[in-house]
Amino acid sequence: GLQLVVVVVVEQNKNLTMNALRIGASRLAPAAVRTANGSLRRQVPLNTAKATVSQLSQFTTTTNLSQQLSELGSVDHGYTDDRVDKVAEPERRAFTYLLLSGVRFAYASTARVLVVKFVSSMSASADVLALASAEFDLSEIDEGKTVTVKWRGKPVFIRHRTADEIAGEATVSMAHLRDQESDEDRTLKSQWLVVLGICTHLGCVPLSGAGDFNGWFCPCHGSHYDVSGRIRKGPAPLNLEVPPYKFVEEAKILIG
């Protein structure tokens, strides 16, 4: 009976001890879990940061490499193959410059010849230049007379005016003139008047010593010119034209 009691007591003590261990383990387990989780949380961000830095460095390296390759482009060895070495082959570079200069000189010479020929074709020939000017002797023209000469296929009136005619034309008022010109502006020497014999209305040839002003009269439409060749009456709008001329001698003029 005593042994049975002892066995029962020992069994009860074992049960109590097991219960106590279970209770302690249940209390200690949450704390251990929390500690382990905390250490894991600290380790995970660190590893993640290291991985991110590594990935960024790899991306940057790859980007830089790709940029350098894109900037370089395709490799072309033509420059190095065809490049003239000024030190090793100085005569080749000189020949190139000489050839280019010669070609350009040939182009310039050809262009110059073409321009000269074109301009020469536009200039007047020798026979035309000979007719461009003409000399006329005035010594045989009596005072008060008018002669008609030909210059460039046009009639030219040359009148040897008297002193009374010169004085009369000098007193004409500008208010009475349609094409206002003074007598002095139309002559180089007052006794000699040189004008084209073509009416400024429709190109007829006026009659000398006729009309209301004793100068020239155009019978086609009734234009009257005075002894200075100025239009005084009729439809003509302008005075008789004075051609370019000069005195080469006292009694000789060059027209043209």
Protein Blocks (a to p, Z undefined) as FASTA:
>chain_A
ZZmmmmmmmmmmmmmmmmmmmmmmmmmmmmmmmmmmmmmmmmmmmmmmmmmmmmmmmmmm
mmmmmmmmmmnopadfklmmmpccfklmmmlmmmmmmmmmmmmmmmmmmmmmmmmmmmmm
mpccfklmmmmpccddfklpcghiacdddeehiacddddddfklmmmmmmpcfklpfbdc
dfklmpfblkbccddfbdfklopacdehiajkopadcfknopacdfkopafbdjbfbdcd
ddddddfbfkbcceZZ
